């Protein structure tokens, strides 16, 4: 057995050490959180959930934005210059953490919710819009409790290279959990929402100074170095 690694470029390798972690978050201001929901109904319970989540996050010291998906076209059914697409992408870049909430329809997240994610590119030039951001997940159900939408959103969060927190919230029979003015009633489900937002804020505060370091990857440094070498050493301009 040998420790020789002939395929590694040592100049591009970064050994993880504790000294590389910065300390302090005082200068960064309030954590910026974008909340997405998955229904265009007038009384949308996924919207009411993120509104309740946003109230908690502001109490915990965050700055929040809620994106209204009404009017967002299907992916590839309009140019990315569409105003709603631009609004969504700007909000994603602005955020350092996100909260996603989808109803479960036919055993899955809704098309309204998925369309929002489909408009967020993994790469936009040198920028990776969602990479390194924290993520909390919620789903609302019309009937008995289910976790299908949560499981699908967790896969999406991983695919979007986000730090998805372990806790999550699924609210069954959501129509029973809100009063006539749209505020969530006291219940174990409300307490769980508080737990999830509290945990989300802890992870966001913990990671906000470290995300760039944590997602700095050898393969991407190697790719960038190869592209730079080709550009610098090209024979003809």
C-alpha positions in Angstrom: 0.0 0.0 0.0 1.3 3.5 -0.9 0.3 7.0 -0.1 1.6 8.3 -3.5 -1.1 10.2 -5.4 0.2 10.7 -8.9 -3.1 12.1 -10.2 -3.2 15.0 -7.8 -1.9 18.5 -8.7 -0.4 19.5 -5.3 -0.4 23.2 -6.3 -4.2 23.1 -6.4 -4.8 21.0 -3.3 -6.1 22.7 -0.1 -5.7 20.7 3.1 -8.7 21.5 5.4 -7.5 23.0 8.7 -9.4 24.7 11.4 -7.3 27.9 11.0 -9.1 28.5 7.7 -12.4 29.2 9.4 -13.1 32.8 10.0 -14.6 34.1 13.3 -17.2 36.6 14.0 -20.4 37.6 12.1 -20.9 41.1 13.4 -20.0 43.0 10.3 -22.3 41.0 8.0 -25.6 42.5 9.0 -28.9 40.7 9.2 -29.0 37.3 7.5 -30.9 37.6 4.2 -33.5 34.9 3.7 -35.7 34.3 0.6 -38.9 32.3 1.1 -40.5 30.4 -1.8 -44.0 28.8 -1.8 -45.9 26.6 -4.3 -49.5 27.7 -4.9 -51.2 30.6 -6.6 -54.5 30.0 -4.9 -56.1 33.1 -3.2 -55.9 31.4 0.2 -52.6 29.5 -0.3 -51.6 27.6 2.8 -48.0 27.3 1.6 -48.0 31.1 1.3 -49.5 31.5 4.8 -46.8 29.1 6.1 -43.9 31.1 4.7 -45.5 34.3 6.0 -45.6 32.8 9.4 -42.0 31.6 9.0 -40.9 35.0 7.9 -42.4 36.6 11.0 -40.4 34.1 13.1 -37.2 34.8 11.1 -37.6 38.6 11.6 -38.0 38.0 15.3 -34.7 36.0 15.2 -33.0 38.9 13.4 -33.2 38.1 9.7 -34.2 40.2 6.8 -36.8 38.4 4.6 -38.2 38.5 1.1 -41.2 36.3 -0.1 -41.3 35.7 -3.9 -44.8 35.6 -5.4 -44.8 33.0 -8.2 -47.9 34.3 -9.9 -47.0 35.2 -13.4 -43.8 33.2 -13.5 -43.7 31.3 -16.9 -42.8 27.7 -17.2 -39.1 27.1 -17.7 -38.1 27.5 -21.3 -41.5 28.9 -22.2 -40.2 32.5 -22.1 -36.7 34.1 -22.3 -34.8 34.5 -19.1 -35.2 38.3 -19.5 -38.8 37.9 -18.4 -39.5 40.3 -15.5 -40.6 37.6 -13.1 -37.6 35.4 -14.0 -35.3 38.4 -13.4 -37.0 39.2 -10.1 -36.6 35.6 -8.9 -32.9 35.3 -9.9 -32.1 38.7 -8.3 -33.8 37.5 -5.1 -31.8 34.2 -5.1 -28.5 36.1 -5.5 -29.5 38.5 -2.7 -30.2 35.7 -0.3 -27.8 33.8 1.8 -30.5 31.3 3.1 -33.8 30.1 1.8 -37.0 28.6 3.0 -39.0 26.4 0.6 -42.7 25.4 1.2 -44.7 23.4 -1.2 -48.1 21.8 -1.0 -48.3 18.1 -1.8 -50.3 17.4 -5.0 -50.7 14.0 -6.5 -48.0 12.7 -4.1 -45.5 15.3 -5.2 -44.4 19.0 -5.0 -46.5 21.3 -7.2 -45.5 22.4 -10.6 -45.8 26.0 -9.4 -43.0 25.3 -6.9 -40.8 23.3 -9.2 -41.0 25.9 -11.9 -39.3 28.4 -9.6 -36.4 26.0 -9.0 -36.2 25.3 -12.7 -35.5 29.0 -13.4 -32.6 29.1 -11.0 -29.4 28.1 -12.9 -26.6 26.1 -11.3 -24.2 28.4 -13.1 -24.5 32.0 -14.2 -21.1 32.8 -15.7 -18.6 32.7 -12.8 -21.5 32.8 -10.2 -23.2 29.8 -8.7 -26.5 31.3 -7.6 -27.6 28.8 -5.0 -24.3 27.1 -4.0 -23.4 27.4 -0.3 -26.8 28.8 0.9 -28.7 27.3 3.8 -32.1 25.8 3.2 -35.1 24.9 5.4 -38.0 22.8 4.1 -41.7 22.8 4.8 -44.7 21.2 3.2 -48.5 21.5 3.7 -51.0 18.7 3.1 -54.6 18.8 2.3 -55.2 15.5 4.0 -53.1 13.2 6.3 -49.5 13.9 7.0 -47.0 13.0 4.2 -43.4 13.7 3.5 -43.2 13.2 -0.3 -42.8 16.9 -1.2 -40.2 17.3 1.6 -38.2 14.3 0.3 -38.3 15.7 -3.2 -37.3 19.2 -2.1 -34.4 17.7 -0.1 -33.1 16.1 -3.3 -33.5 19.5 -5.1 -31.6 21.3 -2.3 -28.7 18.8 -2.7 -28.7 19.2 -6.4 -28.7 23.0 -6.0 -25.6 22.6 -3.8 -27.3 24.0 -0.7 -26.8 23.2 3.0 -30.2 21.7 3.9 -30.8 21.6 7.7 -31.8 18.3 9.2 -35.1 19.5 10.7 -38.2 19.9 8.6 -42.0 20.6 8.9 -45.0 18.8 7.4 -48.4 20.1 8.3 -51.4 17.8 7.6 -54.9 19.2 7.0 -53.4 22.7 6.7 -56.9 24.2 6.3 -57.5 23.5 10.0 -54.3 25.2 11.2 -55.0 28.8 10.2 -57.6 31.3 11.4 -59.8 33.5 9.3 -57.1 36.2 8.9 -54.4 33.7 7.9 -52.5 33.4 11.1 -51.3 29.9 12.2 -53.1 28.6 15.3 -51.2 27.4 18.4 -50.4 23.7 18.0 -47.6 21.2 18.0 -47.3 21.9 14.3 -46.7 25.6 15.0 -44.1 24.6 17.7 -42.4 22.5 15.0 -42.3 25.5 12.7 -40.6 27.5 15.4 -38.1 24.7 15.9 -37.3 24.6 12.2 -36.8 28.4 11.9 -34.7 28.5 15.0 -32.5 25.7 13.7 -32.3 27.3 10.3 -31.1 30.6 11.8 -28.5 28.8 13.8 -27.1 27.0 10.8 -27.2 30.2 8.7 -25.3 32.2 11.3 -22.8 29.4 11.8 -22.1 28.9 8.1 -22.4 32.5 6.7 -18.7 33.3 7.2 -17.7 29.8 6.0 -19.8 29.0 2.9 -17.2 30.2 0.4 -14.5 28.0 2.0 -16.7 25.0 2.5 -17.7 24.9 -1.2 -14.3 25.6 -2.6 -13.6 22.4 -4.6 -10.4 20.8 -6.0 -12.1 19.8 -9.3 -13.3 23.4 -9.9 -9.9 24.9 -9.0 -8.4 22.5 -11.5 -10.9 23.4 -14.2 -10.3 27.1 -13.6 -6.5 26.7 -13.8 -6.8 24.7 -17.1 -9.0 27.4 -18.6 -6.6 30.1 -17.5 -3.7 28.2 -19.0 -5.4 27.9 -22.3 -6.3 31.6 -22.4 -2.8 32.8 -21.4 -1.0 30.4 -23.8 -3.1 30.7 -26.9 -1.1 31.2 -30.0 -3.5 33.4 -31.9 -5.7 36.3 -30.8 
